[in-house]
Amino acid sequence: MITDISRTLWTLNRDYIASVLLFKRVFLKRRNKIGKEKERSEDLLLNILPYEVTKEIKEEDNTKPS
């Protein structure tokens, strides 16, 4: 009886840890992808707009047309 309970708890803990590690892996992968996309979008903005305008867009939520 105690062996069965111990085995069940071990299995639950193992499955929980595996789930947490999998979530962490997916989360970090997505976060890195978002970071790379942010860098890419900033580079694209710098290619088509002056630095001052790009800086204003990044710092402020609302920009005024010139």
C-alpha positions in Angstrom: 0.0 0.0 0.0 2.7 2.5 1.0 4.8 1.4 -2.0 1.8 2.1 -4.3 1.3 5.6 -2.8 5.0 6.4 -3.1 5.1 5.2 -6.7 2.0 7.3 -7.5 3.5 10.4 -5.8 6.8 9.9 -7.6 5.0 9.6 -11.0 2.9 12.7 -10.3 6.1 14.7 -9.3 8.0 13.5 -12.3 5.1 14.4 -14.6 4.7 17.8 -13.0 8.4 18.6 -13.3 8.4 17.4 -16.9 5.5 19.7 -17.6 7.1 22.7 -16.0 10.4 22.1 -17.9 8.5 21.8 -21.2 6.5 25.1 -20.5 9.8 26.8 -19.6 11.4 25.7 -22.9 8.4 26.8 -25.0 8.2 30.1 -23.1 11.9 30.9 -23.5 11.8 30.0 -27.2 8.8 32.3 -27.8 10.4 35.1 -25.8 13.6 34.9 -27.8 11.6 34.9 -31.1 9.7 38.0 -30.0 13.0 39.7 -29.1 14.4 38.9 -32.5 11.3 40.2 -34.3 11.5 43.4 -32.2 15.1 43.9 -33.3 14.1 43.2 -36.9 11.2 45.7 -36.8 13.5 48.4 -35.3 16.1 47.8 -38.0 13.4 48.1 -40.7 12.2 51.4 -39.2 15.7 52.7 -39.1 16.1 51.8 -42.8 13.0 53.8 -43.9 12.7 56.6 -41.3 15.2 59.1 -39.8 16.6 58.2 -36.4 14.7 61.0 -34.6 11.4 59.7 -35.9 12.2 56.1 -35.0 13.2 57.2 -31.5 9.9 59.1 -31.1 7.9 56.1 -32.2 9.7 53.9 -29.7 9.4 56.3 -26.8 5.8 57.6 -27.3 2.6 55.8 -28.0 1.2 58.6 -30.1 3.0 60.3 -32.9 1.9 63.4 -34.7 2.0 63.6 -38.5 4.4 66.2 -39.8 
